[in-house]
Amino acid sequence: MSDKTLTPRPSNLSREQFVSQYGDIYEHSPWVAEIAWDQGLSEKEDTPSGLAEVLGAVLNAAGPERQLEVIRAHPDLAGKAAIAGELTDDSTREQAGAGLDQCSPEELARFERLNQAYKDQFGFPFVIAVKGKDRYDILEAFKTRLKNSADEERRTAIEQINQIARFRLQGRVER
């Protein structure tokens, strides 16, 4: 994780500016940034790793229902929203980076079956930080995680979402 400074510096922003700049780090969940700002930001949070720690702590401290809202805000991997071009810019880049935009019709059908089996079992979409993974790694992770309990899988999904947030913040200093 880079220790470069985020621009604009989170600790120098008003609440409105901070939420405008960083409220999209968690998919359709600006409340995470709102709470982080409300708790107070220092220069430690002006780096991707520092801000990721604070934002992750907010999500980790949220109750299970609030965490489920964040999980449910994520799209299916290689799902209908991706095919229709309805993903957020971050999700589109992330899924393309893992090659999910290059799936064969058979692979897309497999993703669709696994996405549905996962949602049937847990009541929320499968979420994984795809950076550094390819579609085969992701398909394997589906099989492994389908063996988890609901609580275990909620915690795993939150860990993955926090990892996605770290990658997104890192990407902001690398652009």
BAZA-222605 format. One record per residue (C-alpha): y negated, x, z. Coordinates in nm, 2 decimals, m for minus. Layout:
N
<r py="Y" px="X" pz="Z"/>
...
% end
This chain:
175
<r py="0.00" px="0.00" pz="0.00"/>
<r py="m0.33" px="0.14" pz="m0.10"/>
<r py="m0.60" px="0.21" pz="0.16"/>
<r py="m0.88" px="0.15" pz="m0.10"/>
<r py="m1.15" px="m0.08" pz="0.00"/>
<r py="m1.15" px="m0.44" pz="m0.14"/>
<r py="m1.46" px="m0.54" pz="m0.33"/>
<r py="m1.64" px="m0.74" pz="m0.21"/>
<r py="m1.56" px="m0.62" pz="0.15"/>
<r py="m1.41" px="m0.91" pz="0.34"/>
<r py="m1.59" px="m0.82" pz="0.66"/>
<r py="m1.93" px="m0.86" pz="0.49"/>
<r py="m1.88" px="m1.20" pz="0.35"/>
<r py="m1.98" px="m1.54" pz="0.47"/>
<r py="m1.70" px="m1.79" pz="0.53"/>
<r py="m1.78" px="m1.97" pz="0.20"/>
<r py="m1.78" px="m1.64" pz="0.01"/>
<r py="m1.46" px="m1.51" pz="0.18"/>
<r py="m1.27" px="m1.83" pz="0.10"/>
<r py="m1.40" px="m1.83" pz="m0.26"/>
<r py="m1.29" px="m1.47" pz="m0.30"/>
<r py="m0.96" px="m1.47" pz="m0.11"/>
<r py="m0.86" px="m1.83" pz="m0.06"/>
<r py="m0.63" px="m1.82" pz="m0.36"/>
<r py="m0.41" px="m1.54" pz="m0.22"/>
<r py="m0.18" px="m1.80" pz="m0.07"/>
<r py="m0.08" px="m2.05" pz="m0.34"/>
<r py="m0.30" px="m2.36" pz="m0.31"/>
<r py="m0.35" px="m2.29" pz="0.06"/>
<r py="m0.71" px="m2.17" pz="0.13"/>
<r py="m0.67" px="m2.28" pz="0.49"/>
<r py="m0.50" px="m1.94" pz="0.56"/>
<r py="m0.82" px="m1.76" pz="0.46"/>
<r py="m1.04" px="m2.00" pz="0.65"/>
<r py="m0.85" px="m1.94" pz="0.97"/>
<r py="m0.85" px="m1.57" pz="0.92"/>
<r py="m1.23" px="m1.57" pz="0.87"/>
<r py="m1.28" px="m1.80" pz="1.17"/>
<r py="m1.08" px="m1.55" pz="1.39"/>
<r py="m1.32" px="m1.27" pz="1.29"/>
<r py="m1.29" px="m0.99" pz="1.04"/>
<r py="m1.37" px="m0.62" pz="1.09"/>
<r py="m1.38" px="m0.32" pz="0.87"/>
<r py="m1.00" px="m0.29" pz="0.93"/>
<r py="m0.96" px="m0.59" pz="0.71"/>
<r py="m1.15" px="m0.44" pz="0.42"/>
<r py="m0.83" px="m0.29" pz="0.27"/>
<r py="m0.54" px="m0.47" pz="0.11"/>
<r py="m0.31" px="m0.38" pz="0.39"/>
<r py="m0.55" px="m0.47" pz="0.67"/>
<r py="m0.64" px="m0.81" pz="0.52"/>
<r py="m0.27" px="m0.88" pz="0.44"/>
<r py="m0.19" px="m0.82" pz="0.81"/>
<r py="m0.45" px="m1.07" pz="0.92"/>
<r py="m0.36" px="m1.33" pz="0.66"/>
<r py="0.01" px="m1.29" pz="0.73"/>
<r py="m0.04" px="m1.33" pz="1.10"/>
<r py="m0.22" px="m1.66" pz="1.04"/>
<r py="0.07" px="m1.79" pz="0.83"/>
<r py="0.33" px="m1.66" pz="1.08"/>
<r py="0.15" px="m1.83" pz="1.37"/>
<r py="0.13" px="m2.17" pz="1.18"/>
<r py="0.38" px="m2.43" pz="1.28"/>
<r py="0.69" px="m2.50" pz="1.07"/>
<r py="0.53" px="m2.80" pz="0.90"/>
<r py="0.23" px="m2.61" pz="0.80"/>
<r py="0.45" px="m2.32" pz="0.67"/>
<r py="0.65" px="m2.57" pz="0.47"/>
<r py="0.33" px="m2.69" pz="0.30"/>
<r py="0.26" px="m2.34" pz="0.19"/>
<r py="0.62" px="m2.29" pz="0.07"/>
<r py="0.61" px="m2.62" pz="m0.12"/>
<r py="0.28" px="m2.52" pz="m0.29"/>
<r py="0.48" px="m2.26" pz="m0.49"/>
<r py="0.62" px="m2.33" pz="m0.83"/>
<r py="0.99" px="m2.31" pz="m0.93"/>
<r py="1.08" px="m1.98" pz="m1.09"/>
<r py="1.11" px="m2.02" pz="m1.46"/>
<r py="1.06" px="m2.39" pz="m1.40"/>
<r py="0.89" px="m2.67" pz="m1.59"/>
<r py="0.54" px="m2.56" pz="m1.47"/>
<r py="0.60" px="m2.22" pz="m1.62"/>
<r py="0.72" px="m2.35" pz="m1.94"/>
<r py="0.43" px="m2.59" pz="m1.97"/>
<r py="0.18" px="m2.32" pz="m1.88"/>
<r py="0.07" px="m2.49" pz="m1.56"/>
<r py="0.10" px="m2.20" pz="m1.32"/>
<r py="m0.19" px="m2.03" pz="m1.14"/>
<r py="m0.30" px="m1.70" pz="m1.31"/>
<r py="m0.13" px="m1.50" pz="m1.03"/>
<r py="0.20" px="m1.69" pz="m1.06"/>
<r py="0.20" px="m1.65" pz="m1.44"/>
<r py="0.14" px="m1.28" pz="m1.42"/>
<r py="0.41" px="m1.23" pz="m1.15"/>
<r py="0.67" px="m1.44" pz="m1.33"/>
<r py="0.60" px="m1.26" pz="m1.66"/>
<r py="0.62" px="m0.92" pz="m1.49"/>
<r py="0.98" px="m1.01" pz="m1.38"/>
<r py="1.07" px="m1.11" pz="m1.73"/>
<r py="1.10" px="m1.48" pz="m1.65"/>
<r py="0.90" px="m1.57" pz="m1.96"/>
<r py="1.18" px="m1.40" pz="m2.17"/>
<r py="1.48" px="m1.60" pz="m2.04"/>
<r py="1.73" px="m1.73" pz="m2.29"/>
<r py="1.79" px="m2.10" pz="m2.30"/>
<r py="2.11" px="m2.04" pz="m2.10"/>
<r py="1.92" px="m1.84" pz="m1.84"/>
<r py="1.66" px="m2.11" pz="m1.81"/>
<r py="1.93" px="m2.37" pz="m1.76"/>
<r py="2.08" px="m2.15" pz="m1.49"/>
<r py="1.74" px="m2.11" pz="m1.32"/>
<r py="1.70" px="m2.49" pz="m1.34"/>
<r py="2.04" px="m2.55" pz="m1.18"/>
<r py="1.98" px="m2.30" pz="m0.90"/>
<r py="1.62" px="m2.43" pz="m0.84"/>
<r py="1.76" px="m2.78" pz="m0.80"/>
<r py="2.05" px="m2.67" pz="m0.58"/>
<r py="1.81" px="m2.48" pz="m0.36"/>
<r py="1.56" px="m2.77" pz="m0.33"/>
<r py="1.85" px="m3.01" pz="m0.26"/>
<r py="1.97" px="m2.79" pz="0.02"/>
<r py="1.64" px="m2.68" pz="0.18"/>
<r py="1.38" px="m2.93" pz="0.07"/>
<r py="1.14" px="m2.67" pz="m0.07"/>
<r py="1.13" px="m2.44" pz="m0.37"/>
<r py="1.29" px="m2.09" pz="m0.38"/>
<r py="1.02" px="m1.83" pz="m0.32"/>
<r py="1.07" px="m1.46" pz="m0.38"/>
<r py="0.82" px="m1.17" pz="m0.43"/>
<r py="0.92" px="m1.09" pz="m0.79"/>
<r py="0.73" px="m0.76" pz="m0.83"/>
<r py="0.97" px="m0.49" pz="m0.90"/>
<r py="1.26" px="m0.73" pz="m0.97"/>
<r py="1.40" px="m0.86" pz="m1.29"/>
<r py="1.56" px="m1.20" pz="m1.36"/>
<r py="1.90" px="m1.07" pz="m1.28"/>
<r py="1.79" px="m0.96" pz="m0.93"/>
<r py="1.63" px="m1.30" pz="m0.88"/>
<r py="1.94" px="m1.49" pz="m0.98"/>
<r py="2.15" px="m1.27" pz="m0.74"/>
<r py="1.90" px="m1.35" pz="m0.46"/>
<r py="1.94" px="m1.72" pz="m0.52"/>
<r py="2.32" px="m1.69" pz="m0.47"/>
<r py="2.27" px="m1.49" pz="m0.15"/>
<r py="2.00" px="m1.71" pz="0.00"/>
<r py="2.18" px="m2.03" pz="m0.07"/>
<r py="2.41" px="m1.92" pz="0.22"/>
<r py="2.12" px="m1.92" pz="0.47"/>
<r py="2.05" px="m2.19" pz="0.73"/>
<r py="1.73" px="m2.40" pz="0.68"/>
<r py="1.54" px="m2.22" pz="0.96"/>
<r py="1.65" px="m1.88" pz="0.84"/>
<r py="1.55" px="m1.97" pz="0.48"/>
<r py="1.21" px="m2.10" pz="0.59"/>
<r py="1.14" px="m1.77" pz="0.77"/>
<r py="1.27" px="m1.57" pz="0.47"/>
<r py="1.04" px="m1.77" pz="0.23"/>
<r py="0.74" px="m1.70" pz="0.46"/>
<r py="0.82" px="m1.33" pz="0.46"/>
<r py="0.84" px="m1.34" pz="0.08"/>
<r py="0.51" px="m1.53" pz="0.06"/>
<r py="0.34" px="m1.27" pz="0.28"/>
<r py="0.48" px="m1.00" pz="0.05"/>
<r py="0.34" px="m1.18" pz="m0.25"/>
<r py="0.00" px="m1.19" pz="m0.07"/>
<r py="0.02" px="m0.81" pz="m0.01"/>
<r py="0.10" px="m0.76" pz="m0.38"/>
<r py="m0.19" px="m0.99" pz="m0.49"/>
<r py="m0.44" px="m0.81" pz="m0.26"/>
<r py="m0.32" px="m0.47" pz="m0.39"/>
<r py="m0.37" px="m0.59" pz="m0.74"/>
<r py="m0.73" px="m0.66" pz="m0.67"/>
<r py="m0.81" px="m0.30" pz="m0.61"/>
<r py="m0.59" px="m0.18" pz="m0.90"/>
<r py="m0.76" px="m0.39" pz="m1.16"/>
% end
